Amino acid sequence: MTAPNNPTPLSPGDVIHGFAYGAFGRDHYLCVQVEAVGLDWIVARGPACDPDEECGPSFTAGPQSLQLCQQARDEPCPLTPCPITAPQPLTTFSA
């Protein structure tokens, strides 16, 4: 039996694992958590990183890239342990 052709849409809080089949570019290897979703784009961010590294948000757009992200979200994480093991807060605000 094959996987359904209509995966669940991406939503804030989803974790996209590893390389994501190149959806974020060829130099992107870390798991990221979706922060924002539009009609044909997403913005995602990885876990906190070393201050010497560039670790801003990742952006991708277009149907093919979003399908790759859905596929990477639905597969097991290739990293051990996954750097994003539990839902992370989407903001740093605290009351």
C-alpha positions in Angstrom: 0.0 0.0 0.0 1.3 3.5 -0.9 1.2 6.6 1.2 -1.8 8.9 0.6 -1.4 11.6 -2.0 -2.9 14.3 0.2 -0.7 14.7 3.3 -1.8 16.9 6.2 -1.0 20.6 5.4 2.0 22.1 7.3 1.1 24.2 10.3 2.9 26.2 13.0 4.6 23.9 15.4 5.3 21.1 12.9 8.9 19.8 12.9 10.5 19.2 9.5 13.4 16.8 9.9 16.9 17.0 8.6 17.8 17.9 5.0 14.1 18.0 3.9 15.2 16.8 0.4 16.8 20.2 -0.3 13.6 22.2 0.2 15.5 24.9 2.2 18.7 24.7 0.0 21.6 22.3 -0.3 23.4 23.6 2.8 20.5 23.1 5.2 20.8 20.0 7.4 19.1 20.7 10.7 15.6 20.0 11.9 13.4 23.1 12.0 10.0 24.0 13.5 7.4 25.7 11.4 6.7 29.3 12.7 4.5 30.7 10.0 2.5 29.3 7.1 1.1 31.1 4.0 -0.8 30.0 1.0 2.4 28.7 -0.8 5.2 29.4 1.7 6.5 28.6 5.2 9.0 30.1 7.6 10.8 27.7 10.0 13.5 28.0 12.6 15.9 25.5 14.1 16.9 25.0 17.7 19.1 27.6 19.4 22.6 27.4 18.0 26.1 28.4 18.7 26.5 32.2 18.7 29.3 31.9 16.1 26.9 30.2 13.6 24.3 31.8 11.5 20.9 30.4 12.6 18.2 32.7 11.4 14.8 31.6 10.0 14.6 29.3 7.0 12.1 30.1 4.2 10.8 28.1 1.3 7.9 28.6 -1.1 6.2 26.8 -4.0 4.2 23.5 -4.2 7.2 21.3 -4.8 9.2 22.6 -1.8 6.1 22.4 0.5 5.5 18.8 -0.6 9.2 18.0 0.2 8.7 19.6 3.7 5.5 17.6 4.3 7.4 14.4 3.4 10.3 15.2 5.7 7.8 16.1 8.5 6.1 12.7 8.2 9.3 10.6 8.2 11.4 9.7 11.3 14.2 12.1 12.1 17.5 10.9 10.7 19.4 12.6 13.5 20.0 10.9 16.9 18.7 12.5 19.0 16.4 14.8 17.1 17.4 18.4 18.1 13.7 19.3 18.3 12.1 16.5 20.5 9.2 18.4 21.8 7.1 21.4 20.7 9.1 24.5 21.3 7.5 27.9 22.1 7.1 30.0 19.0 8.0 33.2 20.9 10.4 34.1 23.7 7.9 36.2 25.5 7.1 35.2 29.1 4.7 36.8 31.6 
